[in-house]
Amino acid sequence: MLAHARVTDTLPAVFASMSSQPVLAPVDFLEAEYSPALLLPSGFEAAFHADEEFSLGASSGFDTYFEEMWDYTEEKPIFRNHFYTREEMMRVLLENVLPSPSDYSLGHTPSLSYRAGFALGWLSAFAFTDRRMALLGVAALRQLVDHLLLCEQAHKERKF
């Protein structure tokens, strides 16, 4: 029997056996249908969740997570699993929560409620394969939304 002097002597073997890929892939959840029960806890005020725009955004974000993995360039559509990095996840959040110049030029910016719902729905679908990172994304989302709410409030106070 092989004895180790310290617990840490066995750690390299433990880490070597760990896969960097998640056990489950997005394709494993392709048939999952959106339900508000699948949303990660966000800490948003109840008024946010009660807003119809938030619900529409959450459903759209959840579906978009999977839709973005379809490749339609082939003769027959192919689903290609994508495992998001932290940087990619943050890019998705920023692109979908912060209003873009094109939103302003078109004269329509989706409501903050819709954008927050979209991001939470997307993160909730992402959580199927990487819950830990998705929860980090929710924390970042919460910070973004809180900041944008403060900006909206300050903007309203300046208007007459």
C-alpha positions as CSV (number, residue, x, y, z in Angstrom):
1,M,0.0,0.0,0.0
2,L,1.3,3.4,-1.0
3,A,1.2,5.9,1.8
4,H,1.5,9.7,1.4
5,A,3.2,11.8,4.0
6,R,0.9,14.7,3.3
7,V,-2.5,15.2,1.7
8,T,-1.1,17.7,-0.7
9,D,1.2,14.9,-2.2
10,T,-1.9,13.4,-3.8
11,L,-3.2,16.7,-5.3
12,P,-1.3,16.6,-8.6
13,A,-3.0,13.3,-9.3
14,V,-6.4,14.6,-8.4
15,F,-6.0,17.7,-10.6
16,A,-4.7,15.7,-13.5
17,S,-7.8,13.6,-13.5
18,M,-10.1,16.6,-13.6
19,S,-11.3,17.5,-17.0
20,S,-11.4,21.2,-18.0
21,Q,-14.5,20.5,-20.0
22,P,-17.8,20.5,-18.2
23,V,-19.5,17.1,-17.8
24,L,-22.6,18.2,-19.6
25,A,-22.7,20.1,-22.9
26,P,-25.3,22.6,-24.3
27,V,-26.6,19.9,-26.6
28,D,-27.7,18.0,-23.6
29,F,-30.2,20.7,-22.8
30,L,-31.3,21.6,-26.3
31,E,-34.8,20.5,-25.7
32,A,-35.1,22.4,-22.4
33,E,-38.0,24.9,-22.6
34,Y,-37.8,28.2,-20.8
35,S,-39.6,28.5,-17.5
36,P,-39.3,31.3,-15.0
37,A,-38.5,28.5,-12.4
38,L,-35.2,28.0,-14.3
39,L,-34.0,31.6,-13.7
40,L,-31.0,31.9,-11.4
41,P,-31.6,33.9,-8.2
42,S,-30.7,37.5,-9.1
43,G,-31.6,39.6,-6.1
44,F,-33.5,42.0,-8.3
45,E,-36.5,43.7,-6.7
46,A,-39.8,41.9,-7.1
47,A,-41.1,44.8,-9.3
48,F,-38.4,43.8,-11.9
49,H,-39.6,40.2,-12.0
50,A,-43.2,41.3,-12.2
51,D,-42.5,43.5,-15.3
52,E,-43.7,41.8,-18.5
53,E,-40.7,43.3,-20.3
54,F,-38.4,41.4,-17.9
55,S,-40.2,38.1,-18.5
56,L,-40.1,38.6,-22.3
57,G,-36.4,39.4,-22.1
58,A,-35.6,36.4,-19.9
59,S,-37.4,34.0,-22.3
60,S,-35.6,35.5,-25.2
61,G,-32.2,35.4,-23.5
62,F,-32.7,31.8,-22.5
63,D,-33.5,30.8,-26.1
64,T,-30.8,32.9,-27.6
65,Y,-28.1,31.0,-25.6
66,F,-28.9,27.9,-27.6
67,E,-29.8,29.6,-30.9
68,E,-26.4,31.1,-31.1
69,M,-24.8,27.7,-31.4
70,W,-26.7,26.7,-34.5
71,D,-24.6,26.8,-37.7
72,Y,-26.7,27.4,-40.7
73,T,-23.9,27.7,-43.2
74,E,-24.0,24.0,-44.0
75,E,-26.6,22.3,-46.1
76,K,-28.3,21.1,-43.0
77,P,-28.2,23.1,-39.7
78,I,-25.7,21.8,-37.3
79,F,-25.6,22.4,-33.5
80,R,-22.1,23.2,-32.3
81,N,-21.5,23.2,-28.6
82,H,-19.8,26.3,-27.3
83,F,-18.3,26.5,-23.9
84,Y,-18.0,30.1,-23.0
85,T,-15.0,31.6,-21.3
86,R,-15.3,34.2,-18.6
87,E,-14.3,36.9,-21.1
88,E,-17.0,35.8,-23.6
89,M,-19.6,35.7,-20.9
90,M,-18.8,39.2,-19.8
91,R,-18.9,40.4,-23.4
92,V,-22.4,38.9,-23.8
93,L,-23.5,40.7,-20.6
94,L,-22.0,44.1,-21.7
95,E,-23.4,43.9,-25.2
96,N,-26.9,43.0,-24.0
97,V,-27.2,45.1,-20.9
98,L,-25.6,48.4,-21.9
99,P,-27.4,50.4,-24.5
100,S,-25.5,50.6,-27.7
101,P,-25.1,53.6,-30.0
102,S,-27.1,51.7,-32.7
103,D,-30.1,51.5,-30.2
104,Y,-30.0,55.3,-29.9
105,S,-29.6,55.8,-33.7
106,L,-32.7,53.7,-34.3
107,G,-34.6,55.7,-31.8
108,H,-35.4,52.7,-29.7
109,T,-33.6,51.3,-26.7
110,P,-35.0,48.2,-25.1
111,S,-36.0,48.9,-21.5
112,L,-33.5,48.1,-18.7
113,S,-36.0,45.6,-17.5
114,Y,-36.0,43.8,-20.8
115,R,-32.2,43.9,-21.1
116,A,-31.7,42.6,-17.5
117,G,-34.2,39.9,-18.1
118,F,-32.5,38.9,-21.3
119,A,-29.1,38.7,-19.6
120,L,-30.5,36.7,-16.7
121,G,-32.3,34.3,-19.1
122,W,-29.0,33.8,-21.0
123,L,-27.1,33.2,-17.8
124,S,-29.7,30.8,-16.6
125,A,-29.3,28.7,-19.7
126,F,-25.5,29.0,-19.4
127,A,-25.8,27.6,-15.9
128,F,-26.7,24.2,-17.2
129,T,-23.1,23.7,-18.2
130,D,-21.2,26.1,-16.0
131,R,-23.2,27.1,-12.9
132,R,-20.3,28.6,-11.0
133,M,-19.4,31.0,-13.8
134,A,-23.1,31.8,-14.5
135,L,-23.5,32.8,-10.8
136,L,-20.4,35.1,-11.2
137,G,-22.2,36.5,-14.2
138,V,-25.3,37.2,-12.2
139,A,-23.2,39.1,-9.6
140,A,-21.8,41.2,-12.4
141,L,-25.2,41.7,-13.9
142,R,-26.5,42.9,-10.6
143,Q,-23.8,45.5,-10.4
144,L,-24.4,46.7,-14.0
145,V,-28.2,46.9,-13.4
146,D,-27.7,48.8,-10.1
147,H,-25.4,51.2,-11.8
148,L,-27.8,51.8,-14.7
149,L,-30.7,52.3,-12.3
150,L,-28.7,55.0,-10.5
151,C,-28.0,56.6,-13.9
152,E,-31.6,56.5,-14.9
153,Q,-32.7,58.0,-11.6
154,A,-30.1,60.8,-11.9
155,H,-31.3,61.5,-15.4
156,K,-34.9,61.7,-14.4
157,E,-34.1,64.2,-11.6
158,R,-32.4,66.5,-14.1
159,K,-35.4,66.6,-16.4
160,F,-38.1,69.2,-15.7
